[in-house]
Amino acid sequence: MLGADYYVSPEAARDAVLHRSSFNAIHQRSLTKVDFMIRKEEEYRRHEFTRRVRVRVDDFDVWVVGKEDILSNLDWAREPHSQRQLADVENLIATGCDMDDLRAWSARLSLTDMLTRVSP
């Protein structure tokens, strides 16, 4: 339970769970948006889930994917060529991550060209 300070559409959350998609919560005072992604059943998603990390937010714990699991951003950027998604990945790579793992999974997911665009 996020608490009364957050707005979550029950319909959006239910739909996201049913269709394994996403929904968000909005902190009503700060207008901070938190995205919730429902894990899909693909092999990469199961691998990604094994590397999740626990993070404390205010007075509750949440699980988030590790920064090595930025390939979703590359996949999202492939269609509209979103510069924001590419910049996010570039920034995360600059802070250090497991490039061998990123290269291996990007090859398996046909994202090598996108990873090459943002790699140093």
Secondary structure, DSSP 8 states (H G I E B T S, - for coil): ---TTEEE-HHHHHHHHHHT-EEEEEETTT--EEEEE---SSHHHHHHHHT-EEEEETTEEEEE--TT--HHHHHHHHTT--HHHHHHHHHHHHT---HHHHHHHHHHTT-HHHHHHH--
